[in-house]
Amino acid sequence: MHKRLLILSGCLSLFACQSTVNTVANTEPQMQAQALASSKVFTDPFLKSRLSIDRVDQVTLPDGLLKIQVTATNLRTGFWDQASSWFMQDDPYQIAYRFSWLDAQGMTMDIGTQNWIPLSVIPGDTIRIQSISPNTLCKDFTLSIKENRSPRSSW
């Protein structure tokens, strides 16, 4: 009897730890961004199973600079995903990203330091990662995303 009670209370505590995001959006969006075809190269199977790149948009601003917005969703929303995230202490999911800007010939632009920018992603949340090109010579970009792992606390 005590064993069943212990298992039941453990399951209930895991349900209470779930922290996902519910989203409501306009079904008739009025945005004017140009959706870009994108290619994705994943070398990290954990990142691939947790973060979905949904859309890549580009707008040319009046001053000729490019504005890029990448929309991504954290796929970790189910009970077992949440339990695993709790056990691995990665809720919310921590990522870091950086943009590299390319000229018309596809060569990387030397724009100084390109630091990784940390970002937390709550399970089920949709995030929008944005950047504006540093100058008008930038004609294309590459977005790099990685897990931003901090040392896990020991038990």
Backbone bond lengths (Angstrom), bond angles and torsions (degrees), N, CA, C in turn:
res aa  C-N    CA-C-N  psi(-1)  N-CA   C-N-CA  omega(-1)  CA-C   N-CA-C  phi
1 M - - - 1.460 - - 1.526 111.03 -
2 H 1.339 116.22 -45.24 1.459 120.34 -179.68 1.524 111.20 -64.86
3 K 1.338 115.55 -34.09 1.457 120.13 179.68 1.534 110.53 -65.08
4 R 1.335 116.69 -43.57 1.472 121.00 178.22 1.521 111.37 -63.75
5 L 1.311 116.43 -41.10 1.459 121.13 179.14 1.527 110.75 -64.06
6 L 1.307 116.37 -40.01 1.463 121.25 178.56 1.534 110.88 -65.15
7 I 1.325 116.72 -44.31 1.471 120.61 178.26 1.524 110.23 -64.32
8 L 1.326 118.47 -44.20 1.457 122.79 179.03 1.524 111.36 -60.73
9 S 1.326 117.06 -44.90 1.466 119.38 -179.75 1.523 111.18 -67.65
10 G 1.331 117.50 -33.60 1.464 120.96 176.27 1.512 111.36 -64.88
11 C 1.328 117.28 -43.80 1.468 121.37 178.11 1.519 111.22 -64.25
12 L 1.315 117.11 -42.94 1.464 120.37 179.35 1.523 111.54 -64.25
13 S 1.319 117.16 -37.39 1.464 118.89 178.69 1.521 110.91 -67.74
14 L 1.332 118.37 -33.19 1.462 120.20 175.92 1.524 110.89 -67.64
15 F 1.342 117.24 -38.69 1.461 119.69 176.88 1.518 110.53 -62.59
16 A 1.306 117.26 -38.09 1.467 121.15 -179.75 1.521 111.83 -68.59
17 C 1.329 118.13 -23.32 1.467 121.58 -178.67 1.517 112.83 -82.22
18 Q 1.335 117.81 -9.66 1.451 118.96 -178.95 1.521 110.38 -65.67
19 S 1.336 115.42 128.18 1.454 120.05 177.95 1.527 107.79 -134.23
20 T 1.309 116.09 84.60 1.457 120.66 179.35 1.518 109.24 -106.68
21 V 1.313 115.50 170.64 1.455 121.66 -177.90 1.521 109.31 -111.98
22 N 1.308 117.12 134.26 1.455 123.23 172.34 1.524 106.90 -103.45
23 T 1.330 116.89 137.50 1.458 120.90 -172.78 1.519 110.92 -126.46
24 V 1.315 115.66 140.60 1.452 122.62 173.12 1.526 107.04 -122.23
25 A 1.334 117.04 134.41 1.466 120.37 -178.74 1.524 109.92 -137.58
26 N 1.310 115.27 158.09 1.456 122.85 176.98 1.532 109.08 -64.87
27 T 1.334 117.85 128.77 1.466 120.52 179.22 1.521 112.17 -79.00
28 E 1.318 117.22 -13.39 1.463 122.12 177.33 1.532 108.99 -125.23
29 P 1.347 116.90 73.19 1.464 119.30 -176.69 1.528 111.90 -62.70
30 Q 1.321 115.73 146.45 1.459 122.05 -177.68 1.533 112.44 -106.57
31 M 1.337 117.69 11.74 1.453 119.87 -174.89 1.523 111.98 -68.60
32 Q 1.337 114.88 152.21 1.450 121.91 -176.63 1.530 112.48 -113.08
33 A 1.306 118.01 14.73 1.463 120.95 -177.87 1.525 110.88 -71.16
34 Q 1.317 115.40 151.90 1.450 121.68 176.60 1.522 108.56 -91.05
35 A 1.329 116.79 118.34 1.464 120.30 178.55 1.522 108.26 -75.25
36 L 1.328 116.26 133.74 1.456 121.77 -179.09 1.515 110.51 -104.32
37 A 1.325 115.45 142.97 1.455 119.29 169.34 1.520 106.05 -72.22
38 S 1.305 117.29 140.84 1.460 118.98 -177.04 1.515 109.86 -134.07
39 S 1.302 115.07 150.89 1.461 119.63 171.77 1.520 107.01 -110.69
40 K 1.309 115.47 145.03 1.458 120.52 -176.46 1.517 108.84 -124.97
41 V 1.310 115.83 132.82 1.455 121.58 175.57 1.521 107.03 -122.02
42 F 1.324 115.82 115.21 1.459 120.49 -179.84 1.520 108.82 -107.61
43 T 1.316 116.92 125.93 1.464 121.12 174.67 1.522 110.30 -111.98
44 D 1.317 116.68 -4.79 1.462 122.24 -178.27 1.528 108.57 -116.16
45 P 1.346 118.44 105.84 1.470 119.62 -176.97 1.529 113.13 -63.99
46 F 1.350 118.08 -27.73 1.459 119.78 178.92 1.520 110.41 -70.04
47 L 1.328 117.24 -44.13 1.460 121.21 178.44 1.528 110.27 -63.16
48 K 1.314 117.25 -41.98 1.468 121.49 -179.46 1.526 111.87 -60.12
49 S 1.351 116.84 -36.66 1.464 119.93 -177.68 1.530 112.36 -84.97
50 R 1.324 117.92 -6.64 1.460 120.81 -176.82 1.513 114.16 -111.60
51 L 1.324 117.78 -27.25 1.460 120.62 -174.10 1.517 109.72 -128.92
52 S 1.318 116.45 121.05 1.458 122.29 178.99 1.526 109.08 -103.04
53 I 1.326 117.30 125.92 1.469 121.42 174.03 1.523 106.15 -84.34
54 D 1.322 116.47 112.16 1.459 121.85 -172.93 1.524 113.59 -92.34
55 R 1.341 116.12 -34.99 1.464 118.55 -171.77 1.529 109.24 -161.01
56 V 1.324 115.92 146.71 1.459 122.27 174.55 1.533 106.65 -127.99
57 D 1.333 116.68 120.50 1.469 122.10 -178.29 1.518 110.16 -118.68
58 Q 1.333 114.63 149.78 1.457 121.52 178.58 1.520 109.93 -136.99
59 V 1.334 115.42 138.05 1.459 122.01 175.98 1.523 106.75 -132.86
60 T 1.337 116.36 137.83 1.457 120.11 172.17 1.519 107.29 -94.15
61 L 1.318 116.03 119.88 1.462 122.26 -178.48 1.531 110.23 -75.31
62 P 1.338 118.55 161.34 1.469 121.57 -178.37 1.537 113.97 -55.08
63 D 1.327 117.47 -29.16 1.467 120.08 -179.97 1.529 112.72 -87.26
64 G 1.352 117.79 6.90 1.457 121.89 176.23 1.517 114.94 90.68
65 L 1.312 118.22 -3.85 1.464 121.13 178.34 1.522 110.24 -77.89
66 L 1.321 116.16 150.99 1.463 120.59 176.43 1.518 109.72 -92.83
67 K 1.322 115.91 137.66 1.457 121.45 172.27 1.518 106.85 -115.53
68 I 1.330 115.53 126.04 1.463 121.73 -178.06 1.523 108.75 -114.74
69 Q 1.319 115.88 139.06 1.460 121.46 174.24 1.521 108.42 -133.39
70 V 1.328 116.16 123.15 1.454 122.32 177.51 1.524 107.50 -110.58
71 T 1.321 116.01 123.98 1.462 122.13 -179.64 1.522 108.48 -100.94
72 A 1.328 115.77 128.13 1.464 121.35 -178.14 1.526 109.09 -136.72
73 T 1.326 116.05 154.42 1.460 122.19 -179.54 1.521 109.87 -127.54
74 N 1.335 116.02 136.51 1.454 121.56 173.48 1.524 107.34 -78.09
75 L 1.311 116.58 119.18 1.466 122.24 -175.49 1.519 114.18 -84.24
76 R 1.308 118.49 -6.06 1.461 122.32 -174.67 1.527 110.03 -82.78
77 T 1.345 117.01 88.39 1.457 119.24 -176.11 1.521 114.98 -125.23
78 G 1.309 118.71 -19.46 1.459 120.56 -176.65 1.515 113.25 -77.35
79 F 1.315 115.76 170.34 1.462 121.80 -178.53 1.522 111.83 -57.46
80 W 1.342 117.53 -49.24 1.462 120.17 -177.00 1.525 110.95 -68.14
81 D 1.339 116.93 -36.74 1.467 119.70 175.29 1.517 110.58 -62.02
82 Q 1.334 116.12 -42.18 1.456 120.39 179.14 1.517 111.42 -66.13
83 A 1.329 116.99 -41.55 1.463 120.49 178.89 1.525 110.16 -63.26
84 S 1.326 116.52 -42.08 1.465 120.77 178.10 1.527 110.86 -64.54
85 S 1.334 117.20 -42.78 1.466 121.10 178.94 1.522 110.71 -62.95
86 W 1.334 116.11 -40.35 1.469 119.71 178.24 1.520 110.34 -63.93
87 F 1.334 116.14 -45.74 1.456 120.58 -178.51 1.528 111.25 -64.16
88 M 1.339 117.15 -39.85 1.470 121.71 -179.18 1.527 112.17 -84.53
89 Q 1.327 116.74 -2.15 1.468 123.67 179.19 1.524 112.06 58.13
90 D 1.354 116.57 43.04 1.459 119.41 177.14 1.537 111.80 -123.98
91 D 1.318 115.80 43.13 1.454 122.46 175.56 1.527 107.18 -122.42
92 P 1.296 121.10 110.48 1.458 126.50 4.99 1.529 111.81 -75.42
93 Y 1.316 114.49 159.13 1.457 122.17 -179.49 1.526 109.22 -71.31
94 Q 1.316 116.21 132.53 1.465 121.26 -177.20 1.527 109.76 -105.47
95 I 1.328 115.89 123.39 1.453 120.66 175.99 1.529 108.47 -126.44
96 A 1.298 115.68 171.28 1.464 122.43 172.02 1.531 106.30 -140.70
97 Y 1.322 116.36 147.39 1.463 119.97 -178.50 1.525 110.21 -140.17
98 R 1.324 114.54 161.35 1.462 120.48 172.15 1.524 108.57 -155.95
99 F 1.317 114.66 146.88 1.453 121.95 176.34 1.519 108.94 -99.69
100 S 1.331 116.46 140.59 1.459 122.79 168.98 1.519 105.94 -115.49
101 W 1.312 116.51 134.40 1.464 121.30 -177.37 1.519 110.58 -104.38
102 L 1.345 115.81 139.69 1.462 122.73 -175.96 1.524 110.05 -118.87
103 D 1.344 116.56 148.02 1.460 120.78 177.32 1.528 109.86 -85.41
104 A 1.323 117.69 -173.98 1.470 122.62 -176.24 1.528 112.44 -63.77
105 Q 1.331 117.66 -23.31 1.465 121.43 178.31 1.534 112.26 -92.17
106 G 1.319 117.76 2.23 1.455 121.72 178.85 1.516 114.02 84.09
107 M 1.322 116.59 13.18 1.463 120.93 -179.96 1.524 109.45 -90.60
108 T 1.324 115.92 143.00 1.463 121.15 179.78 1.520 109.93 -64.68
109 M 1.316 115.98 133.32 1.466 122.05 177.89 1.521 108.77 -82.71
110 D 1.316 117.00 134.28 1.460 121.61 176.58 1.524 107.69 -85.48
111 I 1.328 115.70 99.48 1.473 119.60 -176.36 1.522 111.47 -117.17
112 G 1.316 116.17 22.77 1.465 119.41 -179.00 1.508 110.31 90.57
113 T 1.304 115.98 -154.00 1.459 120.16 -176.27 1.523 111.25 -71.68
114 Q 1.300 114.47 140.02 1.461 121.59 175.50 1.522 107.19 -120.86
115 N 1.316 115.96 84.72 1.462 121.66 -176.38 1.522 111.20 -76.82
116 W 1.321 114.91 151.86 1.454 121.22 173.12 1.527 107.86 -74.14
117 I 1.326 116.50 135.55 1.462 122.27 -179.62 1.525 108.33 -107.44
118 P 1.346 117.97 118.99 1.470 120.58 -178.49 1.530 111.49 -75.12
119 L 1.335 115.29 149.80 1.458 121.30 -179.70 1.524 108.92 -152.93
120 S 1.332 116.68 135.78 1.468 122.41 175.00 1.520 108.70 -97.16
121 V 1.333 115.96 137.80 1.461 121.09 -179.96 1.524 108.04 -125.73
122 I 1.321 116.15 114.52 1.458 122.70 179.82 1.533 109.05 -75.42
123 P 1.334 119.32 143.31 1.460 121.32 179.70 1.533 112.23 -52.37
124 G 1.317 115.92 130.27 1.453 122.28 179.75 1.516 114.17 83.08
125 D 1.331 117.66 -6.70 1.459 121.61 -176.47 1.525 111.18 -77.83
126 T 1.325 115.51 146.78 1.453 122.82 172.42 1.520 107.32 -103.83
127 I 1.313 115.87 126.40 1.463 120.77 179.81 1.520 109.65 -113.93
128 R 1.308 115.32 156.61 1.455 121.28 176.00 1.527 107.68 -126.54
129 I 1.312 115.40 115.91 1.454 122.09 -179.86 1.522 106.77 -98.39
130 Q 1.334 116.42 123.47 1.464 120.36 -174.85 1.522 111.63 -123.29
131 S 1.327 114.71 152.81 1.454 120.95 172.63 1.525 108.34 -155.73
132 I 1.323 115.07 151.38 1.466 122.21 175.61 1.516 107.13 -117.47
133 S 1.314 116.39 134.00 1.465 120.67 -178.60 1.525 110.10 -59.61
134 P 1.321 117.38 145.42 1.463 120.46 -177.39 1.525 113.79 -73.72
135 N 1.348 117.83 -21.08 1.466 120.13 177.49 1.522 109.52 -156.83
136 T 1.326 116.31 173.45 1.470 121.50 -175.41 1.524 113.13 -77.66
137 L 1.322 118.28 -9.41 1.465 121.32 176.48 1.531 111.65 -76.55
138 C 1.324 117.21 -16.60 1.463 122.13 178.19 1.518 108.87 -75.56
139 K 1.339 116.25 121.79 1.459 121.10 -177.23 1.518 113.37 -117.57
140 D 1.320 117.27 -10.88 1.458 120.93 -179.24 1.530 108.33 -154.55
141 F 1.319 116.61 176.45 1.462 120.47 -174.92 1.514 110.80 -152.28
142 T 1.310 114.99 164.96 1.458 123.80 168.92 1.521 106.47 -133.36
143 L 1.316 116.97 133.21 1.458 122.21 175.15 1.518 108.16 -107.52
144 S 1.318 116.05 125.68 1.467 121.73 176.04 1.522 108.10 -109.19
145 I 1.336 116.02 135.30 1.465 122.35 179.28 1.515 107.57 -130.18
146 K 1.326 116.08 137.50 1.462 120.46 176.84 1.524 108.79 -141.67
147 E 1.330 115.50 160.54 1.457 119.25 171.88 1.516 107.54 -68.03
148 N 1.300 115.82 139.16 1.467 121.31 178.60 1.517 107.22 -106.54
149 R 1.295 114.66 81.27 1.465 120.30 -173.98 1.514 110.76 -84.48
150 S 1.311 115.02 124.73 1.455 120.15 169.64 1.516 107.13 -97.73
151 P 1.294 117.88 158.32 1.475 118.62 178.96 1.519 110.92 -57.71
152 R 1.307 116.07 131.70 1.466 120.45 -179.61 1.527 109.24 -75.79
153 S 1.320 114.13 142.03 1.464 117.58 178.06 1.525 108.92 -74.14
154 S 1.288 116.09 143.95 1.476 119.41 178.91 1.526 109.16 -89.13
155 W 1.302 115.46 153.70 1.453 121.21 -177.62 1.468 110.28 -88.63
